[in-house]
Amino acid sequence: MIDPVLLRENPELVKRSQVARGESPDSVDTAIAADAARRAAITSFEEARAAQNTHGKLVAKAPKEEKAALVAQAKELSESVKALQREVTAAEEAATEALAAIENIVIEGVPAGGEANFITLRTHGEVPTFDFAPRDHLELGEMLDAIDMERGTKVSGSRFYFLKGIGARLELALMSMALDRALVAGFIPMIPPTLVRPEVMRGTGFLGNHADEVYHLDQEDLYLVGTSEVPLAGYHMDEIIDFAKGPKRYAGWSTCYRSEAGSYGKDTRGIIRVHQFNKLEMFVYTTPENAEAEHLRLVALQEQMLQDLGLSYRVIDVAAGDLGSSAARKYDVEAWVPTQGAYRELTSTSNCTTYQARRLETRYRPEDGGKTQPAATLNGTLATTRWIVAILETHQRADGSVTVPEPLRPYLGGLEVMEPIE
């Protein structure tokens, strides 16, 4: 959640952020009122409890003939304190709910508006052209015997698939290449759980406007994660982190699940928008002051991967209304998909400032040894199944074979060309 001090001291900033996201600023006034009611309830409770303690001392010292009346008053005070305590609990719950309705404060310079209002920061590489009619990734995948959508649907339903043969090897190669680069960059490899408790899913901000995209196991009350950002954000929940040796950087390799609610009719062909995929996700804990520099570092790692794989791409500054509740700024890197004649998102990296850490009680102690403060969290994809789409389409040849990008070849036993299966 946002900093309640900021809410009290600069409500107009919070309102501007909500408006930029396309949300009502009324939620800010509601939160301010709820926060004030919470603090008033706490004050009343503490005053009553102090009076109760004082009265208790009078009872202990009172002469025998006065004790009966004082004990009766003590019982009344006790009931009053209990009632006020219940009011504090209710007020705290209402304040927490009101504060949780306010999304993270967008960073200055983030474009206002929705999905279409992004700003292109830069492009890289020439858009590939062909002297033949290019095939899409699914046709190529079927020719290579690498993707089997038909049997995926038979076994699991729509938007499921099998990667087989060179398809399975290609995904593992991508993940391994990304992991090696993450290791060089100082990330600790992690294979996290893919089922998390509600408080972790809620703390990362995934049970807000997009809760219907998350799979829930009712009997166990656990959620399937759509990104290893979620378990990695919960890794240091309720802890004080030591940043003496710098940020904590993790690279989580996991299977991810998304219901894709509301996306019916979109990207139904192939493996662009599916219910299950693999991903290597970078996750960083750092100080708020270092968060923006760390954000740029994550984007640079992503761009280097795409460049080395020979993909044409653009980097966009995502508009406020398309950030999701936790991100204060998000950069997407989108690769060119030839048969769609469009850039499609391959990576996304978000600066969540202190929003997730406040919800998950993840703090650090400043170098001066002062009071603990909420940490900042960031996340960014370094490889995922969808990359196969851009690789196959960009590097295809007229006969349906696909050239393997040179940096990827060592992870495929030196293979230079993926050949169609007769």
GINOR-V624016 format. One record per backbone hydrogen bond with DSSP energy under -1.0 kcal/mol. CO is the residue of the C=O (numbers start at 1). NH is the residue of the N-H. If there is no record, write none. Layout:
CO,NH + CO,NH
This chain:
3,7 + 4,8 + 5,9 + 6,10 + 10,14 + 11,15 + 12,16 + 13,17 + 14,18 + 15,19 + 16,20 + 17,21 + 18,23 + 19,22 + 20,113 + 25,28 + 26,30 + 27,31 + 28,32 + 29,33 + 30,34 + 31,35 + 32,36 + 33,37 + 34,38 + 35,39 + 36,40 + 37,41 + 38,42 + 39,43 + 40,44 + 41,45 + 42,46 + 43,47 + 44,48 + 45,49 + 46,50 + 47,51 + 48,52 + 49,53 + 50,54 + 51,55 + 52,56 + 53,57 + 54,58 + 55,59 + 56,60 + 57,61 + 58,62 + 63,66 + 63,67 + 66,70 + 67,71 + 68,72 + 69,73 + 70,74 + 71,75 + 72,76 + 73,77 + 74,78 + 75,79 + 76,80 + 77,81 + 78,82 + 79,83 + 80,84 + 81,85 + 82,86 + 83,87 + 84,88 + 85,89 + 86,90 + 87,91 + 88,92 + 89,93 + 90,94 + 91,95 + 92,96 + 93,97 + 94,98 + 95,99 + 96,100 + 99,102 + 107,110 + 111,320 + 113,321 + 114,117 + 119,317 + 122,315 + 124,313 + 136,140 + 137,141 + 138,142 + 139,143 + 140,144 + 141,146 + 141,147 + 143,421 + 146,164 + 148,162 + 149,153 + 150,154 + 151,155 + 152,156 + 153,157 + 159,275 + 162,148 + 164,167 + 165,169 + 166,170 + 167,171 + 168,172 + 169,173 + 170,174 + 171,175 + 172,176 + 173,177 + 174,178 + 175,179 + 176,180 + 177,181 + 178,182 + 179,183 + 180,184 + 181,185 + 182,187 + 183,186 + 188,251 + 190,253 + 194,225 + 196,223 + 197,201 + 198,202 + 199,203 + 200,204 + 201,206 + 202,205 + 208,211 + 210,213 + 211,214 + 213,259 + 215,224 + 217,221 + 217,222 + 222,217 + 223,196 + 225,257 + 227,230 + 228,232 + 229,233 + 230,234 + 234,237 + 236,239 + 239,363 + 243,246 + 248,285 + 249,188 + 250,283 + 251,190 + 252,281 + 254,279 + 256,277 + 260,263 + 263,266 + 275,258 + 277,256 + 278,385 + 279,254 + 280,382 + 280,383 + 281,252 + 282,380 + 283,250 + 284,378 + 285,248 + 286,376 + 287,290 + 290,294 + 291,295 + 292,296 + 293,297 + 294,298 + 295,299 + 296,300 + 297,301 + 298,302 + 299,303 + 300,304 + 301,305 + 302,306 + 303,307 + 304,308 + 305,309 + 306,311 + 307,310 + 312,336 + 313,124 + 314,334 + 315,121 + 315,122 + 316,332 + 317,119 + 319,322 + 320,323 + 325,104 + 328,107 + 329,351 + 330,318 + 331,349 + 332,316 + 333,346 + 333,347 + 334,314 + 335,344 + 337,340 + 337,341 + 337,342 + 342,337 + 344,335 + 347,333 + 348,381 + 349,331 + 350,379 + 351,328 + 351,329 + 352,355 + 353,377 + 354,358 + 355,359 + 356,360 + 357,362 + 360,238 + 362,375 + 363,241 + 364,373 + 366,369 + 373,364 + 376,286 + 377,352 + 378,284 + 379,350 + 380,282 + 383,280 + 384,387 + 385,388 + 386,389 + 387,391 + 388,392 + 389,393 + 390,394 + 391,395 + 395,403 + 397,400 + 401,397 + 402,418 + 405,408 + 406,409 + 408,411 + 409,412 + 409,414 + 412,415 + 416,404 + 418,402
